Amino acid sequence: MKLTNAIGLLFTVLTTANPFPLLGLSSGLGLTVVSRRKHHSIESLYGKSDLAKRGGIFATSAQLTDFGQYTGCVIVQDEPEVYSHVNADETWTFLDRGAWVDVKDGYVSCTQFQTVDLPV
């Protein structure tokens, strides 16, 4: 069966390249990511938006919205290192303990987990 469920992944993103502003605007941009374990680059998802400034996409957290009971997603980047996950039980996460992180080179991957009843 094809997985046609989609999730919306919401990043809290700063609209300036300065990760430590005195005054900063942050906004959420909801995107639909098909849950087939495909790697969706954050740059391809957010790179053309008004959130991409001066070559970076800065975020502090990620939130899963509009999802199925068994949906799970990971947000991964090598440098700076980011590994965060969200699912139906944990729908929100910091990317790096709340610090601003340039996630332009990272990716998002989502899937639908299946449950199996094991004999007792």
C-alpha positions as CSV (number, residue, x, y, z in Angstrom):
1,M,0.0,0.0,0.0
2,K,1.4,3.4,-0.9
3,L,1.9,5.8,1.9
4,T,-0.1,8.9,1.0
5,N,-0.2,10.4,4.4
6,A,1.5,13.7,4.6
7,I,2.7,15.6,7.6
8,G,3.2,19.3,8.1
9,L,6.5,20.2,9.6
10,L,6.8,23.6,11.2
11,F,10.2,25.2,11.9
12,T,10.6,28.2,14.1
13,V,12.9,30.3,11.9
14,L,14.7,33.6,12.3
15,T,14.4,35.9,9.3
16,T,17.9,37.3,9.7
17,A,21.3,35.6,9.4
18,N,22.4,36.9,12.8
19,P,21.8,34.0,15.2
20,F,21.9,36.2,18.3
21,P,19.8,39.3,17.5
22,L,18.8,41.9,20.1
23,L,15.4,42.1,18.3
24,G,14.5,39.3,15.9
25,L,11.4,38.2,14.1
26,S,10.6,34.6,14.2
27,S,7.8,32.9,12.3
28,G,6.5,29.4,11.5
29,L,6.2,28.1,8.0
30,G,4.2,24.9,7.7
31,L,5.3,22.6,4.9
32,T,3.9,19.3,3.8
33,V,6.4,16.4,3.7
34,V,5.4,13.1,2.3
35,S,6.1,10.3,4.8
36,R,8.1,7.8,2.7
37,R,11.5,8.0,4.4
38,K,12.8,10.2,1.7
39,H,15.4,12.8,2.7
40,H,13.9,16.3,2.0
41,S,16.7,18.9,2.2
42,I,15.8,21.8,4.4
43,E,17.2,24.1,1.8
44,S,14.8,22.7,-0.8
45,L,11.9,23.2,1.6
46,Y,12.8,26.6,2.9
47,G,15.4,28.0,0.5
48,K,13.0,29.9,-1.7
49,S,11.0,31.3,1.2
50,D,11.4,34.7,2.8
51,L,13.0,32.9,5.7
52,A,16.2,32.2,3.8
53,K,18.5,35.2,4.4
54,R,22.2,35.8,3.6
55,G,22.8,32.2,2.8
56,G,21.4,30.7,5.9
57,I,18.2,29.2,7.4
58,F,18.2,29.6,11.1
59,A,15.9,27.7,13.5
60,T,15.6,26.8,17.1
61,S,13.0,24.1,17.1
62,A,10.8,21.9,15.0
63,Q,7.2,20.9,15.5
64,L,5.1,18.2,13.9
65,T,1.5,19.2,13.0
66,D,-1.3,17.5,11.1
67,F,0.0,13.9,11.5
68,G,-1.1,10.3,11.9
69,Q,-0.9,8.3,15.1
70,Y,2.2,6.4,13.8
71,T,4.0,9.3,12.1
72,G,7.7,9.9,13.0
73,C,10.2,12.4,11.6
74,V,13.9,13.1,12.1
75,I,15.8,16.3,11.5
76,V,19.4,15.7,10.7
77,Q,22.5,17.7,9.9
78,D,26.2,16.9,10.1
79,E,27.8,20.3,10.7
80,P,26.8,21.9,13.1
81,E,25.5,18.6,14.4
82,V,21.7,18.3,14.7
83,Y,19.7,15.1,15.4
84,S,16.2,15.7,16.6
85,H,13.0,13.7,16.2
86,V,9.3,14.4,16.5
87,N,6.4,11.9,16.5
88,A,2.8,11.7,17.7
89,D,3.9,11.6,21.4
90,E,6.7,14.2,21.2
91,T,5.4,16.7,18.6
92,W,7.9,19.5,19.4
93,T,11.7,19.6,19.9
94,F,14.6,21.9,20.2
95,L,17.3,21.5,17.5
96,D,20.2,22.4,19.8
97,R,18.9,23.1,23.3
98,G,17.2,26.3,22.1
99,A,20.2,27.9,20.4
100,W,19.9,29.3,16.9
101,V,21.2,26.8,14.3
102,D,21.8,27.3,10.6
103,V,20.0,24.2,9.3
104,K,20.4,25.0,5.6
105,D,22.5,21.8,5.0
106,G,20.2,19.5,7.0
107,Y,17.3,17.2,5.9
108,V,14.0,16.0,7.2
109,S,12.8,12.4,6.8
110,C,9.4,11.1,7.8
111,T,7.7,7.7,7.9
112,Q,4.6,5.9,9.0
113,F,5.4,3.2,11.5
114,Q,3.3,0.0,11.5
115,T,2.1,-1.8,14.6
116,V,2.3,-5.5,14.9
117,D,0.4,-7.6,17.4
118,L,2.7,-10.2,18.8
119,P,1.4,-13.5,20.2
120,V,1.7,-13.7,24.0
